[in-house]
Amino acid sequence: MNAERFRNSPSGRLLKVGQGDAAYRAFVPNALPPALNLDAKLIRILSGADRALGELAGLGRTMPNPNSSYAPSSAARRCSPRA
């Protein structure tokens, strides 16, 4: 491991652990998560995303086999202006 690559890491720091021949370096990440500014606009955006995911989950429960729809349908490809 090249310890120099971690010298100015924004993600954390290297810490020497142990002594002598048994010593090693461990990467210690910075605390997570970073502070978020939860203003009214961000809360509305998150709420809309949560609502959309709930709707998608509900639609998935109505499908007989939701795993069969992992790619765009051939009908959508035929209707595409780029096709």
N, C-alpha and C positions, 0 to 999 in steps of 0.2 A: 504494500500500500504506500502511495506517495502522500505523506502527511502534509506536504506543502500545498496540495490541491484543496485542503480543507481549511487553510489558514484564515481566509476572509469569507468563509461560507455564511450566507445569510440564513441558512437553515439550522445551524448549530455549531458545535465545537468538538474538537478532539480532546480527550482526557486521558492522561497516562494513569494506568492502573497497575498496581504491584510494583515490585522492586527487582533489580538485577536482571538475570536471564529470564525470569518468569514475567517480566513487565510486558504489557501490551497497551495499545491505544484503543479506546472505545469512543464511538461517535455518540455525543449527547445532543439530541435535537432540542431546538428552542421550544418553549411552551406552546401548545396548540389549544384551541384555535386562536388566531390573532383577534384582537378586539374588533368588533363590527359596529358600525354606526347604524343602528336600526331606526332610521327616520321613517316618517309616514309613507314616503314614496316606496322605499325598499319593502316595507311590510305589505303594501298593496301588491307589489310585484310577486313577492313570495306567496301571498295568499292566492293570487291568480294561478300561479304555477301549481300549487297544492290542489286547487280545485280542478285544474286540467288533468293532473295525474289521477285524481279520484275518478273523474269521468272515464279516462282511458282504462282504468282498472275495472270499472263497472262494465264497459263494453267488452273487455276481454272475458269476463265471466259469462257473457251471453253467447260466446262463440263455442261451437261444438269441439273444435280442436284449435286453440289459439296458437299452438306451435306451428301450424301449417301455413301461417301468414307471415313468414319471416322475410319475404322479398316482395317488391312491388308487383302487383298483379299484371298479367299480360295485357289486360284491357287498359290499364293506366299507361303502359308503354305504347300501345297503339294510338292512344289519344294525345300523346305528347307531341308538341310541335317540332321537337328535335328529331323524332323518330323517322 
